[in-house]
């Protein structure tokens, strides 16, 4: 079945045209498009088909039936639409498909999807289905792109892929006549007042079907406008001439003969150049250079500014005649002042008075007169000579003094006691007496021979530095090991004259234990076995830090078994010894090393080494 698709070109007036199309799916709808009585409004009437009807409008005939193009849905057969102006629109009313079937490439929308022969050779549903130089036309067939200057509805229909004003062109606003390019022209205007340049633009449609403008230079509308202010020289004003030089700055003057050759508010200097009149506070040499007509203290001033302690060049008020601030004397009008009797401050232990005020530093009082001695010296911050110095160790400055007109005084103190001498010769006396240092003299008559008592008896600065070695020295290696008396069965022996002294001393000892009893402990069934315990105990004297107490049956390995015994503490080693019953005598030898531990690790006072041989036991 064949049906028409209607399009409308909306502009100043609505133009309707019939576009023949291949038949769409059989939905029974016949559409009629006409003008509505309202300006710019389109009336859609249709018959046949079944509701509900969907109304579509698009600028492309190939993509009408799309959700984005649907205007609405209705159960009636009338629709009024007011499309935007300036474009070509296509309409379609779609009802439910009555007899959908497989697409047969027969020029009919058999499958009721809104496209005719989609999927068939040469057919298309959008421009993407066509070659780069083709577009998808209203009947779903690929057609060649149209040339510049030809009518179009969208960019894809044009060879240059640009459609504007319903016409193809390369870019910008497309046209077929200058009437379409009115927006590109302009009336006579002054484009650049600073260069007196103006123009008028006539709209044109170029040979490439693009809107443009023909520019006609005309500077006459710039007349009367100031083009250049020229700084201190007279300003330049544009004339009413059609053609004027663009470099208006070149017309500015750069020399003058007198003030008349300068802009108002400027003067002609000695070099023949215009200089803007100076404002208040600016440096000047002549009154004629100033806007105020007064040049005082080297600046343009608001008054003649005569009188004591006033000036026109003061910081912050330059250009305004102002009283000199308290503490200043810009014209050096005030004389020198003595500040004897005025005190500055303490510096450590010294009180300093204030320095005298010279005539170069004497100042005004802020009320148009020079300051008095009290004012000057009270304000003086420069330190003068020292008037009193307290003893650094035996006196303290009285901080309530040495200020204003109060002279500095010192308070006698004793910071503490001092000690001198060493050991028993040391004495302690006060550091000061009556504000002066007190000498300290050691009591050298108290010195005696050094003894081991933790006191420096001979006053040489070293405690217990006499000859306090024990009778077993030297025994500081295995080669010089000392053998202590042999301990017999069930006997305890004690050595209490041994010392680790002086620093670095080491003692090596061998202890022999011998069976001297005839009894047998009978530790086995046959009464042939008995055991022994040898216990060796070390007592470290107080003040020794700690000693290392090491033992082994072999002297060379005595460092393999060690324990630390702290000062004033007792620790022991015990050997479990295996013996036998019978005519033979059991005897044993073990080695011990006593050496420095934690600091100091030595002491002139002796340590105690006791050993007990417990015989005839069973371990």
C-alpha positions as CSV (number, residue, x, y, z in Angstrom):
1,X,0.0,0.0,0.0
2,X,1.4,3.5,-0.8
3,X,0.8,6.6,1.4
4,X,2.1,10.2,1.3
5,X,4.4,11.6,4.0
6,X,3.9,15.3,4.5
7,X,6.6,17.9,5.4
8,X,6.3,21.5,6.4
9,X,9.0,24.3,6.0
10,X,8.4,26.7,8.9
11,X,9.7,30.3,8.4
12,X,7.9,33.6,7.8
13,X,5.1,31.4,6.4
14,X,4.3,27.7,6.5
15,X,4.7,25.8,3.2
16,X,3.4,22.2,3.0
17,X,4.6,19.8,0.4
18,X,3.8,16.1,-0.4
19,X,6.7,13.7,-0.4
20,X,6.0,10.4,-2.1
21,X,7.2,7.5,0.0
22,X,7.2,3.7,-0.3
23,X,4.4,2.2,1.7
24,X,4.8,1.8,5.5
25,X,3.5,-1.2,7.4
26,X,-0.2,-1.7,7.1
27,X,-1.6,0.2,10.1
28,X,-4.5,1.6,8.0
29,X,-3.7,5.3,8.8
30,X,-4.1,7.9,6.1
31,X,-2.6,11.3,7.1
32,X,-3.6,14.8,5.9
33,X,-1.4,17.9,6.9
34,X,-2.8,21.4,6.5
35,X,-2.5,25.0,7.8
36,X,-4.2,25.8,11.1
37,X,-5.9,29.2,11.4
38,X,-3.3,30.1,14.0
39,X,-0.1,31.6,12.5
40,X,2.7,29.0,12.4
41,X,0.5,26.2,13.5
42,X,0.2,22.8,11.6
43,X,-3.0,20.7,11.6
44,X,-2.7,16.9,11.3
45,X,-5.9,15.0,10.3
46,X,-6.0,11.2,9.7
47,X,-8.4,8.4,9.2
48,X,-8.3,4.7,9.4
49,X,-6.2,2.5,11.7
50,X,-6.9,1.9,15.3
51,X,-6.0,3.9,18.5
52,X,-3.9,4.6,20.3
53,X,-2.1,6.8,17.7
54,X,1.5,8.0,18.2
55,X,2.4,11.4,16.7
56,X,6.0,11.9,15.4
57,X,7.8,15.0,14.1
58,X,11.5,15.1,12.8
59,X,13.8,17.1,10.7
60,X,14.9,13.8,9.0
61,X,12.5,11.7,7.0
62,X,14.4,8.5,7.9
63,X,14.3,8.9,11.6
64,X,10.8,10.1,12.2
65,X,9.6,7.1,14.2
66,X,11.9,7.4,17.2
67,X,11.1,8.0,20.9
68,X,12.9,11.3,20.9
69,X,10.7,12.6,18.0
70,X,7.4,11.5,19.5
71,X,5.1,14.5,20.2
72,X,2.5,12.5,22.1
73,X,-0.2,9.9,21.9
74,X,-3.9,10.2,21.4
75,X,-7.0,8.1,20.8
76,X,-8.5,10.8,18.4
77,X,-7.7,11.7,14.8
78,X,-6.7,15.4,15.1
79,X,-3.4,17.0,16.3
80,X,-2.3,20.6,16.3
81,X,1.5,21.4,16.4
82,X,3.5,24.7,16.4
83,X,7.0,23.6,15.2
84,X,10.0,25.9,15.6
85,X,10.6,28.4,12.8
86,X,13.3,28.0,10.1
87,X,13.5,24.3,9.5
88,X,11.9,21.5,7.5
89,X,9.8,19.0,9.5
90,X,8.4,15.6,8.6
91,X,5.3,14.2,10.3
92,X,3.9,10.7,10.7
93,X,1.0,9.1,12.6
94,X,1.5,5.5,13.6
95,X,-1.2,3.2,14.7
96,X,-0.9,-0.5,15.7
97,X,0.4,-2.6,12.8
98,X,-2.5,-4.7,11.5
99,X,-0.7,-7.5,9.6
100,X,3.1,-7.7,10.5
101,X,5.2,-10.2,8.6
102,X,8.8,-10.8,7.6
103,X,10.5,-8.0,5.6
104,X,10.5,-9.1,1.9
105,X,12.4,-6.3,0.1
106,X,9.2,-5.5,-1.8
107,X,9.0,-1.7,-1.0
108,X,6.6,-2.3,1.9
109,X,7.3,-2.1,5.7
110,X,6.3,-5.8,6.2
111,X,7.6,-6.2,9.7
112,X,5.9,-3.1,11.0
113,X,9.1,-1.5,12.5
114,X,8.7,1.8,10.8
115,X,11.3,1.2,8.1
116,X,10.7,0.0,4.5
117,X,12.9,-2.9,3.3
118,X,15.4,-2.4,6.1
119,X,18.2,-4.9,5.7
120,X,17.7,-5.1,1.9
121,X,20.5,-3.9,-0.6
122,X,20.4,-0.1,-1.0
123,X,18.0,0.4,1.9
124,X,18.8,2.3,5.1
125,X,17.3,3.3,8.4
126,X,19.7,6.2,9.0
127,X,22.7,7.9,7.4
128,X,25.1,5.5,9.0
129,X,23.8,2.8,6.7
130,X,25.0,4.7,3.6
131,X,28.3,5.5,2.0
132,X,30.3,8.6,3.2
133,X,29.0,10.7,0.2
134,X,25.4,9.6,0.6
135,X,22.5,10.1,3.0
136,X,19.4,8.1,3.9
137,X,16.4,9.7,2.1
138,X,12.8,9.9,3.2
139,X,11.9,6.5,1.6
140,X,14.8,4.7,3.4
141,X,17.1,4.6,0.4
142,X,20.7,5.9,0.1
143,X,21.0,9.0,-2.1
144,X,24.0,11.1,-3.2
145,X,24.9,14.1,-1.0
146,X,23.8,17.5,-2.5
147,X,26.2,20.3,-3.5
148,X,26.7,23.7,-1.9
149,X,23.8,26.1,-2.6
150,X,21.2,23.2,-2.8
151,X,18.3,22.8,-0.4
152,X,18.8,20.6,2.6
153,X,17.2,19.6,5.9
154,X,20.2,18.4,7.9
155,X,24.0,18.4,7.8
156,X,24.3,14.8,6.5
157,X,22.5,15.7,3.2
158,X,25.3,18.0,2.2
159,X,28.7,17.3,0.5
160,X,30.4,19.6,3.1
161,X,28.3,18.1,5.9
162,X,26.9,21.6,6.8
163,X,23.3,22.7,6.4
164,X,22.2,26.2,7.5
165,X,19.1,28.2,6.5
166,X,17.9,25.1,4.6
167,X,21.0,25.5,2.2
168,X,24.2,23.5,2.0
169,X,27.6,25.3,2.3
170,X,31.1,24.8,3.7
171,X,30.5,26.6,7.0
172,X,28.9,29.5,8.8
173,X,25.5,30.9,7.7
174,X,24.5,29.4,4.3
175,X,22.6,31.4,1.7
176,X,21.4,31.8,-1.8
177,X,20.8,35.5,-1.7
178,X,22.0,38.5,0.4
179,X,18.5,38.8,1.9
180,X,19.4,35.8,4.1
181,X,22.5,37.6,5.4
182,X,21.1,40.8,7.0
183,X,22.6,39.9,10.4
184,X,26.1,40.1,8.9
185,X,25.9,43.8,8.0
186,X,26.1,47.0,10.2
187,X,25.4,50.6,10.0
188,X,28.0,53.4,9.9
189,X,30.0,53.3,13.2
190,X,33.2,54.4,14.9
191,X,35.1,51.1,15.4
192,X,38.2,52.5,17.2
193,X,38.0,56.0,18.7
194,X,41.7,55.8,19.8
195,X,42.7,55.6,16.1
196,X,39.7,57.5,14.6
197,X,38.8,54.6,12.4
198,X,35.1,53.7,11.4
199,X,33.3,51.6,8.9
200,X,29.9,50.4,7.4
201,X,29.2,46.8,6.5
202,X,27.0,45.7,3.6
203,X,25.6,42.1,3.8
204,X,26.5,39.8,0.8
205,X,26.0,36.2,-0.2
206,X,29.3,35.0,-1.6
207,X,29.9,32.7,-4.6
208,X,30.4,29.8,-2.1
209,X,26.8,30.4,-0.8
210,X,28.1,31.7,2.6
211,X,27.0,34.9,4.3
212,X,29.5,37.7,4.7
213,X,29.8,41.5,4.6
214,X,31.5,44.0,2.4
215,X,33.4,46.5,4.6
216,X,33.5,50.2,3.6
217,X,35.9,52.4,5.5
218,X,34.3,55.6,6.8
219,X,35.9,57.5,9.8
220,X,33.4,60.4,9.8
221,X,31.3,59.1,12.8
222,X,34.4,59.4,15.1
223,X,34.3,63.2,14.8
224,X,34.6,65.0,18.2
225,X,35.9,61.9,20.1
226,X,39.2,62.2,22.0
227,X,41.7,59.8,20.5
228,X,44.8,60.5,22.5
229,X,45.1,62.3,25.9
230,X,48.9,62.9,25.3
231,X,49.7,63.1,29.0
232,X,50.7,66.6,30.0
233,X,50.4,67.8,26.4
234,X,47.1,69.0,24.7
235,X,44.8,66.1,23.8
236,X,44.1,65.0,20.1
237,X,40.4,65.0,18.9
238,X,39.1,63.0,15.9
239,X,37.8,65.2,13.0
240,X,34.7,64.5,10.9
241,X,36.7,63.5,7.9
242,X,35.9,60.2,6.1
243,X,39.6,59.3,6.1
244,X,41.8,60.0,9.1
245,X,45.3,58.8,10.1
246,X,45.2,55.7,12.4
247,X,48.3,56.6,14.3
248,X,46.8,59.4,16.4
249,X,49.6,59.1,18.9
250,X,52.0,60.6,16.4
251,X,50.0,63.8,16.4
252,X,50.8,64.4,20.1
253,X,53.3,67.2,20.9
254,X,56.5,66.4,22.7
255,X,58.0,69.8,23.3
256,X,56.8,73.2,24.7
257,X,58.0,76.8,24.7
258,X,56.0,77.9,27.7
259,X,53.1,76.7,30.0
260,X,50.7,77.6,27.2
261,X,52.0,74.7,25.2
262,X,51.0,72.3,27.9
263,X,47.8,70.7,29.0
264,X,46.0,72.5,31.8
265,X,47.5,71.3,35.1
266,X,51.0,71.1,33.6
267,X,54.0,73.3,33.3
268,X,56.8,73.7,30.8
269,X,60.1,72.8,32.5
270,X,63.6,74.1,31.7
271,X,64.2,71.4,29.1
272,X,61.1,72.4,27.1
273,X,59.0,69.4,28.2
274,X,55.6,69.5,29.7
275,X,55.4,68.2,33.3
276,X,52.1,67.7,35.3
277,X,51.8,70.2,38.1
278,X,53.0,68.6,41.4
279,X,50.6,67.6,44.1
280,X,51.1,68.3,47.8
281,X,54.1,66.5,49.2
282,X,55.9,66.1,45.9
283,X,59.5,67.4,45.6
284,X,59.8,70.9,44.1
285,X,62.2,73.7,43.6
286,X,59.8,76.5,42.5
287,X,56.3,77.5,43.6
288,X,55.2,77.5,40.0
289,X,55.7,73.7,39.9
290,X,53.1,73.1,42.5
291,X,49.3,72.9,42.2
292,X,49.2,74.9,45.5
293,X,51.7,77.5,44.3
294,X,53.8,77.0,47.5
295,X,57.1,75.1,47.8
296,X,58.3,74.8,51.4
297,X,61.0,72.4,52.8
298,X,61.6,71.1,49.3
299,X,58.0,69.9,48.8
300,X,54.7,71.4,47.5
301,X,53.0,72.6,50.7
302,X,49.5,73.8,51.6
303,X,50.7,76.8,53.6
304,X,53.9,78.9,54.0
305,X,54.6,76.9,57.2
306,X,56.7,79.3,59.2
307,X,57.4,78.9,63.0
308,X,59.4,76.8,65.5
309,X,59.1,73.0,65.4
310,X,56.9,72.7,62.3
311,X,57.6,71.4,58.8
312,X,55.9,70.5,55.6
313,X,58.0,67.4,54.7
314,X,57.2,65.2,57.6
315,X,56.6,61.5,56.9
316,X,52.9,60.7,56.7
317,X,51.9,64.3,56.3
318,X,54.2,65.5,53.6
319,X,52.6,68.5,51.8
320,X,50.7,69.6,54.9
321,X,52.3,71.9,57.4
322,X,52.4,70.0,60.6
323,X,53.9,70.4,64.1
324,X,57.0,68.3,64.6
325,X,56.1,65.3,66.6
326,X,57.3,64.9,70.2
327,X,60.8,63.5,70.0
328,X,61.7,64.9,66.6
329,X,63.4,68.1,65.4
330,X,63.4,68.2,61.6
331,X,65.2,71.6,61.4
332,X,67.7,71.0,64.3
333,X,66.4,73.9,66.3
334,X,66.9,72.5,69.9
335,X,70.2,72.5,72.0
336,X,72.0,69.8,73.9
337,X,70.7,68.6,77.3
338,X,72.7,66.9,80.2
339,X,71.1,63.7,81.7
340,X,73.2,63.4,84.9
341,X,70.8,62.0,87.6
342,X,68.7,60.1,85.1
343,X,69.3,56.4,85.1
344,X,68.9,54.0,82.2
345,X,68.9,50.4,83.5
346,X,70.9,47.6,85.0
347,X,73.1,45.6,82.6
348,X,74.0,42.5,84.5
349,X,75.6,43.9,87.7
350,X,76.2,47.4,86.4
351,X,73.9,50.4,86.7
352,X,74.1,52.9,83.8
353,X,72.8,56.4,83.6
354,X,71.3,57.9,80.5
355,X,73.5,59.4,77.9
356,X,73.5,63.2,77.4
357,X,71.3,64.5,74.6
358,X,73.3,66.3,71.9
359,X,72.1,69.3,70.0
360,X,71.9,67.0,67.0
361,X,69.4,64.8,68.8
362,X,67.5,67.2,71.0
363,X,63.9,67.4,69.9
364,X,60.6,69.2,69.9
365,X,57.8,68.5,72.4
366,X,55.0,68.2,69.8
367,X,53.5,71.5,70.8
368,X,55.7,73.8,68.8
369,X,58.6,74.1,71.3
370,X,61.8,72.3,72.4
371,X,61.5,69.7,75.2
372,X,62.7,70.3,78.7
373,X,65.6,68.3,80.4
374,X,63.1,66.1,82.2
375,X,61.3,65.5,78.9
376,X,64.4,64.8,77.0
377,X,66.1,62.6,79.6
378,X,62.9,60.7,80.3
379,X,62.6,59.9,76.6
380,X,66.4,59.3,76.2
381,X,67.0,55.6,75.2
382,X,70.7,55.7,74.6
383,X,72.9,54.2,77.4
384,X,75.3,56.5,79.2
385,X,78.3,55.7,81.5
386,X,78.2,53.2,84.4
387,X,77.6,54.7,87.8
388,X,77.9,51.6,90.0
389,X,78.9,47.9,89.6
390,X,77.8,45.2,92.1
391,X,80.1,42.2,92.9
392,X,79.0,39.5,90.6
393,X,79.1,36.7,93.3
394,X,78.6,38.5,96.5
395,X,76.0,41.2,95.6
396,X,72.8,41.4,93.7
397,X,71.6,44.5,91.9
398,X,68.6,46.1,93.7
399,X,66.2,46.0,90.7
400,X,64.0,48.6,92.2
401,X,66.8,51.1,91.7
402,X,68.7,52.4,88.7
403,X,65.6,53.7,87.1
404,X,64.1,57.2,86.6
405,X,66.1,59.4,89.0
406,X,66.8,56.7,91.5
407,X,70.5,55.7,91.6
408,X,71.5,52.0,91.5
409,X,72.3,50.2,94.8
410,X,73.6,46.7,95.6
411,X,72.4,44.1,98.2
412,X,75.0,41.9,99.9
413,X,74.3,38.1,99.5
414,X,76.1,34.8,100.1
415,X,75.3,32.5,97.2
416,X,76.3,29.5,99.3
417,X,79.3,27.7,100.8
418,X,82.5,26.8,99.1
419,X,84.8,23.8,99.6
420,X,88.5,23.5,99.1
421,X,91.1,20.8,99.7
422,X,90.7,17.0,99.2
423,X,89.9,14.2,101.4
424,X,90.2,14.8,105.2
425,X,91.9,18.2,104.3
426,X,88.7,19.6,102.8
427,X,87.1,22.6,104.5
428,X,83.8,24.4,103.8
429,X,83.3,28.2,104.3
430,X,80.9,30.9,103.0
431,X,81.7,32.2,99.6
432,X,81.2,35.8,100.6
433,X,81.5,38.1,103.6
434,X,80.1,41.7,103.7
435,X,79.6,41.8,99.9
436,X,83.1,40.6,99.1
437,X,84.6,37.2,98.2
438,X,86.0,35.1,101.1
439,X,89.1,33.0,100.5
440,X,89.0,29.3,101.2
441,X,92.2,27.6,102.6
442,X,92.5,23.7,102.8
443,X,93.3,22.1,106.3
444,X,96.5,20.5,105.1
445,X,97.4,19.6,108.8
446,X,94.7,16.9,108.8
447,X,96.6,14.7,106.3
448,X,97.7,11.2,107.5
449,X,98.9,7.9,106.0
450,X,96.4,6.3,103.6
451,X,94.4,3.4,105.0
452,X,91.7,1.2,103.5
453,X,88.7,3.0,104.8
454,X,87.0,4.6,101.8
455,X,88.5,8.0,102.8
456,X,91.3,10.0,101.1
457,X,93.5,10.1,104.2
458,X,96.6,11.6,102.6
459,X,94.6,14.4,100.8
460,X,96.0,13.5,97.3
461,X,92.6,13.3,95.7
462,X,92.4,9.5,95.5
463,X,90.6,7.3,98.0
464,X,92.3,4.2,99.3
465,X,95.3,4.4,97.0
466,X,97.8,2.7,99.4
467,X,99.5,-0.7,99.1
468,X,96.6,-3.1,100.0
469,X,97.4,-6.2,97.9
470,X,96.9,-9.7,99.4
471,X,99.7,-12.2,100.1
472,X,98.8,-14.4,97.1
473,X,99.7,-11.8,94.4
474,X,100.6,-12.1,91.7
475,X,98.1,-14.7,90.5
476,X,96.3,-13.2,87.6
477,X,96.8,-16.1,85.1
478,X,96.7,-19.9,85.0
479,X,100.5,-19.8,84.8
480,X,100.6,-18.0,88.2
481,X,97.7,-19.8,89.9
482,X,97.9,-20.1,93.6
483,X,97.0,-23.3,95.5
484,X,95.0,-22.7,98.6
485,X,95.3,-25.0,101.6
486,X,93.9,-28.5,101.0
487,X,90.5,-29.1,102.6
488,X,89.9,-32.5,104.2
489,X,86.8,-34.6,104.8
490,X,83.9,-32.6,106.3
491,X,86.2,-29.6,106.8
492,X,85.5,-25.9,106.0
493,X,88.4,-23.6,105.3
494,X,88.1,-19.8,104.8
495,X,90.4,-17.2,103.2
496,X,89.4,-13.6,104.3
497,X,92.4,-11.6,103.3
498,X,92.1,-11.9,99.5
499,X,91.6,-8.7,97.4
500,X,90.7,-7.6,93.9
501,X,92.9,-4.5,94.0
502,X,94.0,-2.3,92.4
503,X,91.8,-1.9,89.3
504,X,92.2,-4.7,86.8
505,X,93.5,-7.3,89.4
506,X,92.4,-10.9,88.7
507,X,92.9,-13.9,91.1
508,X,93.4,-17.6,90.0
509,X,93.2,-20.3,92.7
510,X,93.3,-24.1,92.8
511,X,91.5,-25.9,95.7
512,X,92.5,-29.4,96.5
513,X,90.0,-31.7,98.4
514,X,91.3,-35.0,99.9
515,X,89.5,-37.8,101.7
516,X,90.8,-38.2,105.2
517,X,88.2,-40.4,106.8
518,X,88.1,-44.2,106.7
519,X,84.4,-44.7,106.6
520,X,82.3,-45.6,103.5
521,X,78.9,-44.3,102.7
522,X,78.1,-47.6,100.8
523,X,76.2,-46.0,98.0
524,X,75.9,-49.4,96.2
525,X,74.9,-53.0,97.0
526,X,78.5,-54.1,97.3
527,X,79.5,-51.1,99.5
528,X,82.2,-50.0,97.1
529,X,80.9,-46.5,96.1
530,X,80.6,-43.3,97.9
531,X,80.3,-39.5,96.8
532,X,81.5,-36.1,97.9
533,X,80.3,-32.5,97.6
534,X,82.8,-29.6,97.3
535,X,81.1,-26.2,97.9
536,X,83.0,-23.0,97.4
537,X,81.4,-19.7,98.5
538,X,82.4,-16.1,97.5
539,X,81.4,-13.0,99.6
540,X,82.0,-9.7,97.8
541,X,82.7,-6.6,100.0
542,X,80.4,-3.6,99.9
543,X,81.4,-0.9,97.4
544,X,83.1,-3.3,95.0
545,X,80.4,-3.1,92.3
546,X,80.4,-6.8,91.4
547,X,82.9,-9.7,90.9
548,X,82.8,-12.5,88.3
549,X,83.1,-15.9,90.1
550,X,84.2,-18.5,87.5
551,X,85.2,-22.2,87.9
552,X,86.2,-25.4,86.0
553,X,88.2,-28.6,86.7
554,X,90.7,-27.3,84.1
555,X,92.3,-24.0,84.6
556,X,92.4,-23.1,80.9
557,X,88.6,-23.5,80.7
558,X,87.8,-21.7,83.9
559,X,86.0,-18.9,82.0
560,X,83.3,-21.3,80.8
561,X,81.3,-21.3,84.0
562,X,80.8,-17.9,85.5
563,X,78.3,-16.1,87.7
564,X,78.1,-12.4,88.9
565,X,78.2,-11.7,92.6
566,X,77.1,-8.2,93.5
567,X,78.8,-6.1,96.2
568,X,77.7,-7.2,99.7
569,X,76.3,-10.5,98.3
570,X,77.2,-14.2,98.6
571,X,77.2,-16.9,95.8
572,X,78.5,-20.5,95.7
573,X,79.7,-23.2,93.3
574,X,79.1,-26.8,94.2
575,X,80.8,-29.8,92.7
576,X,79.2,-33.3,93.0
577,X,82.2,-35.7,93.1
578,X,82.2,-39.4,92.6
579,X,84.5,-41.6,94.8
580,X,85.0,-45.2,95.9
581,X,85.4,-47.2,99.1
582,X,88.6,-49.1,99.7
583,X,92.2,-48.7,100.6
584,X,92.8,-45.9,98.1
585,X,92.3,-42.2,99.0
586,X,89.9,-40.0,97.0
587,X,91.3,-36.6,96.1
588,X,90.2,-33.8,93.7
589,X,91.4,-30.4,92.3
590,X,89.2,-27.6,90.9
591,X,90.1,-24.1,89.7
592,X,88.5,-20.7,90.4
593,X,88.9,-17.2,89.0
594,X,87.7,-14.0,90.7
595,X,87.8,-11.0,88.4
596,X,86.2,-7.5,88.1
597,X,82.5,-7.3,87.1
598,X,80.4,-4.1,87.1
599,X,82.0,-0.8,88.0
600,X,84.1,-0.2,90.0
601,X,84.9,-4.0,90.0
602,X,87.7,-3.7,92.6
603,X,88.0,-2.8,96.3
604,X,90.9,-2.6,98.7
605,X,88.7,-4.3,101.4
606,X,89.2,-8.1,101.2
607,X,86.7,-10.6,99.9
608,X,86.0,-14.0,101.6
609,X,86.4,-17.3,99.9
610,X,85.3,-20.4,102.0
611,X,85.2,-24.0,100.9
612,X,83.6,-27.1,102.5
613,X,84.4,-30.7,101.6
614,X,81.4,-32.9,102.5
615,X,82.7,-36.5,102.5
616,X,81.0,-39.9,102.6
617,X,77.6,-39.0,101.0
618,X,75.5,-40.5,98.3
619,X,74.5,-38.1,95.4
